[in-house]
Amino acid sequence: MSTEAKKVVVPNSSEPGTLFISIDKQAEYARTVGRARPWRVGLVGFGCVGQGLYDILQQRPDAGFDITRIVVKSRDKARSLPAERFEYDAQALLNDASLDVLVEVIDDADAAFRLVAEALRRGRRVVTANKAMLARHLPELVQLQRAHGGTLLYEAAVCGSIPILRTLDAYFGPEPLRRVTGILNGSSNYVLTRMGEDGSDYGPALLEAQQQGFAETDPSLDMGAFDPRSKAVLLAAHAFGAFLQPEQVLNLGIEGIGAVDIAFAASQGQKIKVVAGLQRLPDGRVTALVTPQLVGPESPLYTVDREFNGVVIEADFAGEQFLRGRGAGGHPTGSAVLADLAALRQGYFYDYPKASATPPTYATDLEVEVYLRTDEDRLIDLLDFSEISEEADEDAYVVGYVALETLIRHRDALRQAGAFLVRTGRLRPISTTIAAEEVSA
């Protein structure tokens, strides 16, 4: 047996370097797997996901995990367990060396980062579902693992029950990927499905989603595509080795959608879905964007409706793969947390196999074909369409190509004006360094 340490290169971190997992640590993992006693779990947060994980473990006492301590923020909130089961100081869990793993499932991204970062500084094992925190701090968290030997898994942060990160990291690790596209937010997908089924407007469909528990009381992160943007940032790291900041990725949501837009898509034989599109360009650069998109029956995403998520992986040699599952909810997301716990017990850690000392360049010098509906002519002037293929004054929409950098720069203006924009799925290059043919996204 070789005693050579495993090496993982981590780009774009404050101190670029190498993560070494020693043979001693691998042996320790192997001994841990063989333990007779259940792992002791410290749980921080008892909302939808925390409750879901607890319920699953109650039904699966043989899973090998025992939630021994639970920290929550509010003393007054009604919960399904007796008050004596809860405590209120997360620091106490960090200080408890008897805990085998910490599970962080709180809403506060800043508090989550402080907790997870400190745990990794102490070399602890951590599972988190906080996609906003991860998208903002992933390079730093990976660097902390490198420096202190902790382990961080976060499958539950991306697509609920769909094992997309493990699939990208382990199965497709050695194979170049062309494209990863997905519906990553069940709340907005539910609203779009109901609008398509009933021909209703956005407001009633959103209210129904909230009443069904598929949308938050404040739906802005979901409906504005901020939530799937965070998930796209995580996918970029695992699919292409690109460590991005959220603001680099175009995100536009469905707040301005109306029945006329659903009808336009139907007239083309298509549906509107909020799609995260990540792809490798012909010159090796990578781009990513998250907006509504027209999706036709030829796409596996066409039939992903209601609160479900779906991801299409296009690999150089394996071709197209499709994963579909519930993207939200206590039990689906709790099942992903449990899968991470089991993976930790087996000694699994993210390998970031696509990461290298020279990460791929992030490309925005592209033109995106869009459908834009707005009553404000100034927005059309502001976006400076390079080509317009269709206009309809009576429905106040225009179809044509806009520079991606322009859309990123003016996305807030589009939101504030109540405009609605949909990608057709076509991109084309501006830079002469990219092959002249159009590419789809």
C-alpha positions as CSV (number, residue, x, y, z in Angstrom):
1,M,0.0,0.0,0.0
2,S,1.3,3.4,-1.0
3,T,2.0,5.9,1.8
4,E,1.8,8.9,-0.6
5,A,-0.6,11.6,0.7
6,K,-3.6,12.5,-1.4
7,K,-3.2,16.0,-3.0
8,V,-6.0,18.4,-4.0
9,V,-5.2,21.8,-5.5
10,V,-7.4,24.6,-4.4
11,P,-7.5,27.7,-6.6
12,N,-8.5,31.3,-5.9
13,S,-8.0,31.1,-2.2
14,S,-6.2,33.6,-0.1
15,E,-3.1,31.4,0.1
16,P,-3.2,29.0,-2.9
17,G,-1.7,25.7,-2.0
18,T,-2.4,22.1,-1.6
19,L,-4.6,20.1,0.7
20,F,-2.9,16.9,2.1
21,I,-5.0,14.1,3.6
22,S,-2.5,11.9,5.4
23,I,-2.5,8.2,5.5
24,D,-2.9,8.4,9.3
25,K,-6.1,10.3,8.8
26,Q,-7.4,7.9,6.2
27,A,-6.7,5.1,8.7
28,E,-8.5,7.0,11.4
29,Y,-11.5,7.3,9.1
30,A,-11.4,3.5,8.5
31,R,-11.3,2.8,12.3
32,T,-14.2,5.3,12.7
33,V,-16.4,3.4,10.2
34,G,-15.9,0.3,12.3
35,R,-17.1,1.8,15.6
36,A,-19.9,0.0,17.2
37,R,-21.4,3.1,18.8
38,P,-23.5,5.6,16.9
39,W,-21.9,8.9,16.0
40,R,-22.8,11.8,18.3
41,V,-24.3,14.6,16.3
42,G,-24.5,18.3,17.4
43,L,-27.4,19.9,15.5
44,V,-27.5,23.7,15.1
45,G,-31.0,24.8,13.9
46,F,-34.3,23.0,14.1
47,G,-36.3,24.5,11.3
48,C,-37.6,22.6,8.3
49,V,-34.3,20.8,7.5
50,G,-33.2,20.2,11.1
51,Q,-36.7,18.8,12.0
52,G,-36.6,16.7,8.8
53,L,-33.2,15.1,9.8
54,Y,-34.4,14.5,13.3
55,D,-37.6,12.8,12.0
56,I,-35.6,10.6,9.7
57,L,-33.2,9.4,12.4
58,Q,-36.1,8.7,14.7
59,Q,-37.5,6.4,12.0
60,R,-34.0,4.9,11.3
61,P,-32.4,4.2,14.7
62,D,-30.1,1.8,12.9
63,A,-28.6,4.5,10.8
64,G,-25.7,5.0,13.2
65,F,-26.3,8.6,14.2
66,D,-27.6,10.1,17.4
67,I,-28.6,13.8,17.7
68,T,-27.4,14.3,21.2
69,R,-27.4,18.2,21.4
70,I,-29.6,20.7,19.6
71,V,-29.0,24.4,19.5
72,V,-31.7,26.9,18.5
73,K,-31.9,30.7,18.5
74,S,-35.3,31.5,19.9
75,R,-36.5,30.3,23.4
76,D,-40.1,31.1,22.7
77,K,-40.8,29.4,19.3
78,A,-43.2,26.4,19.5
79,R,-41.4,23.2,18.5
80,S,-42.3,19.5,18.3
81,L,-39.9,18.5,21.1
82,P,-39.9,19.4,24.8
83,A,-38.1,22.6,25.7
84,E,-35.5,20.7,27.7
85,R,-34.1,19.1,24.5
86,F,-32.9,22.5,23.3
87,E,-30.0,24.8,24.2
88,Y,-29.0,28.2,23.0
89,D,-25.2,28.5,22.8
90,A,-23.6,27.1,19.6
91,Q,-20.2,27.8,21.1
92,A,-20.9,25.0,23.6
93,L,-21.2,22.5,20.7
94,L,-17.9,23.7,19.3
95,N,-16.3,23.1,22.6
96,D,-17.8,19.6,23.0
97,A,-15.1,17.2,21.8
98,S,-17.4,14.2,22.4
99,L,-19.4,15.2,19.3
100,D,-18.3,13.4,16.2
101,V,-19.9,15.9,13.7
102,L,-21.7,19.2,13.7
103,V,-24.7,19.8,11.4
104,E,-25.5,23.4,10.6
105,V,-28.9,24.2,9.2
106,I,-29.8,27.8,10.1
107,D,-31.0,30.6,7.9
108,D,-28.5,33.3,9.0
109,A,-25.6,33.1,6.5
110,D,-23.2,35.3,8.5
111,A,-23.8,33.3,11.7
112,A,-23.4,30.1,9.8
113,F,-20.1,31.1,8.4
114,R,-18.7,32.0,11.8
115,L,-19.8,28.7,13.1
116,V,-18.6,26.6,10.2
117,A,-15.3,28.4,9.9
118,E,-14.5,28.0,13.6
119,A,-15.4,24.4,13.5
120,L,-13.0,23.8,10.5
121,R,-10.2,25.7,12.3
122,R,-10.6,23.1,15.0
123,G,-10.3,20.3,12.5
124,R,-14.0,19.3,13.0
125,R,-16.3,17.4,10.7
126,V,-19.2,19.6,9.5
127,V,-22.3,19.2,7.3
128,T,-24.1,22.4,6.2
129,A,-27.1,23.2,4.0
130,N,-26.5,27.0,3.8
131,K,-26.0,27.7,0.1
132,A,-25.8,31.5,0.5
133,M,-23.0,31.2,3.0
134,L,-21.1,28.6,0.9
135,A,-21.4,30.6,-2.3
136,R,-19.9,33.6,-0.6
137,H,-17.1,31.9,1.3
138,L,-16.3,28.6,-0.5
139,P,-12.6,29.3,-1.3
140,E,-11.9,30.3,2.3
141,L,-13.7,27.3,3.7
142,V,-11.8,24.9,1.4
143,Q,-8.6,26.7,2.5
144,L,-9.5,26.1,6.2
145,Q,-9.9,22.4,5.5
146,R,-6.5,22.4,3.9
147,A,-4.9,24.2,6.8
148,H,-6.5,22.4,9.7
149,G,-7.6,19.0,8.5
150,G,-11.4,19.4,9.0
151,T,-14.0,18.1,6.5
152,L,-17.0,20.0,5.1
153,L,-19.8,18.4,3.1
154,Y,-22.9,20.3,1.8
155,E,-24.9,18.1,-0.6
156,A,-28.1,19.4,0.9
157,A,-27.3,23.0,-0.1
158,V,-27.9,22.5,-3.8
159,C,-30.7,20.3,-5.0
160,G,-32.4,18.8,-1.9
161,S,-32.6,15.0,-2.4
162,I,-30.6,15.0,-5.7
163,P,-27.0,13.8,-5.2
164,I,-25.6,16.2,-7.8
165,L,-22.4,17.3,-6.0
166,R,-21.3,13.7,-5.2
167,T,-22.1,12.8,-8.8
168,L,-20.0,15.6,-10.2
169,D,-17.1,15.1,-7.7
170,A,-16.8,11.4,-7.7
171,Y,-18.4,10.0,-10.9
172,F,-17.5,12.7,-13.3
173,G,-14.3,13.8,-11.6
174,P,-12.0,12.6,-14.3
175,E,-14.2,13.5,-17.3
176,P,-14.4,16.9,-18.9
177,L,-17.9,18.4,-18.8
178,R,-19.5,20.5,-21.6
179,R,-22.5,21.8,-19.7
180,V,-24.5,21.6,-16.5
181,T,-28.1,23.0,-16.7
182,G,-30.7,22.7,-14.1
183,I,-33.9,23.8,-12.3
184,L,-32.5,24.4,-8.9
185,N,-35.4,26.2,-7.0
186,G,-38.6,24.4,-6.3
187,S,-40.5,27.5,-5.2
188,S,-40.3,29.4,-8.4
189,N,-40.8,26.2,-10.4
190,Y,-44.0,25.6,-8.5
191,V,-45.3,29.1,-9.4
192,L,-44.4,28.7,-13.1
193,T,-46.1,25.3,-13.2
194,R,-49.3,26.6,-11.8
195,M,-49.3,29.6,-14.1
196,G,-48.9,27.3,-17.1
197,E,-51.6,25.0,-15.9
198,D,-54.2,27.6,-15.1
199,G,-53.2,30.6,-17.2
200,S,-53.3,32.6,-13.9
201,D,-51.2,35.6,-13.0
202,Y,-48.1,35.6,-10.8
203,G,-49.8,36.8,-7.6
204,P,-52.4,34.0,-7.2
205,A,-49.8,31.3,-8.1
206,L,-47.3,32.7,-5.6
207,L,-50.0,32.8,-2.9
208,E,-50.8,29.2,-3.5
209,A,-47.2,28.2,-3.3
210,Q,-46.9,29.9,0.0
211,Q,-50.1,28.2,1.3
212,Q,-48.7,24.9,0.2
213,G,-45.4,25.5,2.0
214,F,-43.4,25.7,-1.2
215,A,-42.6,29.4,-0.9
216,E,-41.4,31.6,2.0
217,T,-43.5,34.4,3.5
218,D,-40.7,36.6,2.0
219,P,-40.2,35.0,-1.4
220,S,-37.6,37.4,-2.8
221,L,-34.6,35.1,-2.6
222,D,-36.4,32.4,-4.5
223,M,-38.5,34.4,-7.0
224,G,-35.5,36.8,-7.7
225,A,-33.2,33.8,-8.6
226,F,-30.8,34.6,-5.7
227,D,-31.2,31.1,-4.2
228,P,-30.4,29.2,-7.5
229,R,-27.6,31.6,-8.2
230,S,-25.9,30.5,-5.0
231,K,-26.4,26.9,-6.0
232,A,-24.9,27.6,-9.5
233,V,-21.8,29.0,-7.8
234,L,-21.4,25.7,-6.0
235,L,-22.0,23.7,-9.1
236,A,-19.3,25.7,-11.0
237,A,-16.7,24.7,-8.4
238,H,-17.5,21.0,-8.7
239,A,-18.3,20.8,-12.5
240,F,-15.5,23.1,-13.8
241,G,-13.2,24.0,-11.0
242,A,-14.3,27.6,-11.2
243,F,-14.6,29.3,-7.8
244,L,-16.9,32.3,-8.5
245,Q,-18.5,35.1,-6.5
246,P,-22.3,35.3,-6.7
247,E,-22.3,38.8,-8.2
248,Q,-20.3,37.5,-11.2
249,V,-23.3,35.4,-12.2
250,L,-26.3,37.0,-14.0
251,N,-29.5,36.3,-12.0
252,L,-32.9,37.5,-13.0
253,G,-36.2,36.1,-11.6
254,I,-39.9,35.9,-12.3
255,E,-41.3,38.8,-10.2
256,G,-42.4,40.6,-13.4
257,I,-43.9,37.6,-15.2
258,G,-47.5,37.7,-16.5
259,A,-50.0,35.5,-18.3
260,V,-48.9,37.0,-21.6
261,D,-45.4,35.6,-21.1
262,I,-46.7,32.1,-20.4
263,A,-48.9,32.4,-23.5
264,F,-45.9,33.5,-25.6
265,A,-43.9,30.5,-24.5
266,A,-46.9,28.2,-25.2
267,S,-47.2,29.6,-28.7
268,Q,-43.7,28.4,-29.3
269,G,-44.5,25.0,-27.9
270,Q,-42.3,25.7,-24.9
271,K,-42.5,26.4,-21.1
272,I,-40.8,29.0,-19.0
273,K,-38.4,27.6,-16.3
274,V,-35.8,29.3,-14.2
275,V,-32.7,27.6,-15.4
276,A,-29.1,27.7,-14.2
277,G,-26.9,27.3,-17.2
278,L,-23.2,26.6,-16.8
279,Q,-21.0,25.6,-19.7
280,R,-17.5,25.3,-21.0
281,L,-17.0,27.4,-24.1
282,P,-15.0,26.2,-27.2
283,D,-11.9,28.0,-26.0
284,G,-12.0,26.4,-22.5
285,R,-13.4,29.4,-20.6
286,V,-16.5,28.9,-18.4
287,T,-19.7,31.0,-18.2
288,A,-22.8,30.8,-15.9
289,L,-26.1,32.5,-15.7
290,V,-29.4,32.0,-13.9
291,T,-32.6,33.4,-15.5
292,P,-36.0,32.3,-16.8
293,Q,-35.5,30.3,-20.0
294,L,-37.7,28.9,-22.8
295,V,-37.5,25.1,-22.5
296,G,-38.9,22.8,-25.2
297,P,-40.1,19.2,-25.1
298,E,-36.7,18.0,-26.3
299,S,-35.2,19.0,-23.0
300,P,-35.5,16.7,-19.9
301,L,-36.2,19.9,-17.9
302,Y,-39.5,20.4,-19.8
303,T,-41.3,17.8,-17.6
304,V,-39.7,18.9,-14.3
305,D,-42.8,20.6,-12.7
306,R,-44.1,21.9,-9.4
307,E,-41.6,21.7,-6.5
308,F,-39.2,19.3,-8.2
309,N,-35.6,20.0,-9.3
310,G,-33.8,18.6,-12.3
311,V,-30.2,18.7,-13.5
312,V,-28.8,17.8,-16.9
313,I,-25.1,16.9,-17.1
314,E,-23.4,16.8,-20.6
315,A,-20.1,15.1,-20.5
316,D,-17.5,14.8,-23.3
317,F,-17.6,11.0,-23.3
318,A,-20.6,9.8,-21.2
319,G,-23.0,12.1,-23.1
320,E,-26.1,13.4,-21.4
321,Q,-27.2,12.4,-17.9
322,F,-30.4,13.6,-16.1
323,L,-31.2,13.6,-12.4
324,R,-34.6,14.6,-11.0
325,G,-35.9,14.8,-7.5
326,R,-37.5,16.9,-4.8
327,G,-35.5,20.0,-4.3
328,A,-37.0,21.2,-1.0
329,G,-38.8,20.1,2.1
330,G,-37.7,18.8,5.4
331,H,-37.5,15.1,4.6
332,P,-35.9,15.4,1.1
333,T,-33.3,17.8,2.3
334,G,-32.9,16.0,5.6
335,S,-32.1,12.8,3.5
336,A,-29.3,14.7,1.8
337,V,-27.9,15.7,5.2
338,L,-28.1,12.1,6.3
339,A,-26.3,11.0,3.1
340,D,-23.5,13.4,4.0
341,L,-23.3,12.1,7.5
342,A,-22.9,8.5,6.1
343,A,-20.3,9.7,3.7
344,L,-18.3,11.4,6.4
345,R,-18.4,8.1,8.4
346,Q,-16.9,6.3,5.4
347,G,-14.1,8.9,5.1
348,Y,-15.4,10.7,2.1
349,F,-14.4,14.3,1.4
350,Y,-14.8,16.5,-1.7
351,D,-11.9,16.1,-4.0
352,Y,-12.6,19.1,-6.2
353,P,-11.1,17.1,-9.1
354,K,-11.6,19.9,-11.7
355,A,-9.7,22.4,-9.6
356,S,-6.2,23.3,-10.8
357,A,-3.4,25.8,-10.2
358,T,-4.7,27.7,-13.3
359,P,-8.5,27.7,-12.9
360,P,-10.7,28.4,-16.0
361,T,-11.3,32.0,-17.0
362,Y,-14.8,33.2,-16.4
363,A,-16.3,34.6,-19.6
364,T,-18.9,37.4,-19.9
365,D,-18.0,38.6,-23.4
366,L,-21.0,36.9,-24.9
367,E,-24.3,37.9,-26.4
368,V,-27.5,36.3,-25.1
369,E,-30.7,36.1,-27.1
370,V,-33.6,37.2,-24.9
371,Y,-37.3,37.9,-24.9
372,L,-37.9,41.2,-23.0
373,R,-41.3,42.5,-22.1
374,T,-41.4,46.1,-20.8
375,D,-43.5,49.2,-21.1
376,E,-40.4,51.4,-20.7
377,D,-38.7,52.1,-24.0
378,R,-35.7,53.4,-22.1
379,L,-34.8,49.9,-21.0
380,I,-34.6,48.7,-24.6
381,D,-32.2,51.6,-25.3
382,L,-30.3,50.9,-22.1
383,L,-29.7,47.3,-23.0
384,D,-28.5,48.3,-26.5
385,F,-29.7,45.3,-28.5
386,S,-27.2,44.4,-31.2
387,E,-29.9,42.6,-33.2
388,I,-33.7,42.5,-32.9
389,S,-35.5,39.6,-34.6
390,E,-39.0,40.2,-33.4
391,E,-41.1,43.1,-31.9
392,A,-44.7,43.2,-30.8
393,D,-46.0,46.7,-29.8
394,E,-49.4,45.4,-28.6
395,D,-47.8,42.9,-26.1
396,A,-44.8,45.3,-25.4
397,Y,-42.1,42.7,-26.1
398,V,-38.9,42.4,-28.1
399,V,-36.7,39.5,-29.0
400,G,-33.0,39.9,-29.8
401,Y,-29.4,39.7,-28.7
402,V,-28.0,41.7,-25.7
403,A,-24.4,41.6,-24.3
404,L,-24.2,39.5,-21.2
405,E,-22.1,42.1,-19.5
406,T,-24.8,44.7,-20.2
407,L,-27.5,42.4,-18.6
408,I,-25.3,42.0,-15.5
409,R,-24.7,45.7,-15.2
410,H,-28.4,46.6,-15.5
411,R,-30.1,43.7,-13.8
412,D,-31.2,45.9,-10.9
413,A,-32.8,48.4,-13.3
414,L,-34.7,45.6,-15.0
415,R,-36.1,44.4,-11.6
416,Q,-37.0,47.9,-10.4
417,A,-38.9,48.6,-13.7
418,G,-40.9,45.4,-13.3
419,A,-39.6,44.1,-16.7
420,F,-39.6,40.4,-17.5
421,L,-36.8,38.8,-19.4
422,V,-36.4,35.2,-20.7
423,R,-33.4,33.6,-22.4
424,T,-34.2,31.6,-25.5
425,G,-31.2,29.4,-24.8
426,R,-28.9,30.8,-27.5
427,L,-25.5,32.5,-26.9
428,R,-23.1,33.8,-29.4
429,P,-19.6,35.2,-29.0
430,I,-18.4,38.8,-29.0
431,S,-14.7,38.0,-28.6
432,T,-12.9,36.7,-31.7
433,T,-11.1,34.2,-29.4
434,I,-14.3,32.1,-29.4
435,A,-15.3,29.9,-32.3
436,A,-17.8,31.8,-34.5
437,E,-20.7,29.3,-34.3
438,E,-23.5,29.9,-31.8
439,V,-23.6,27.9,-28.6
440,S,-26.6,26.9,-26.6
441,A,-27.0,27.4,-22.8
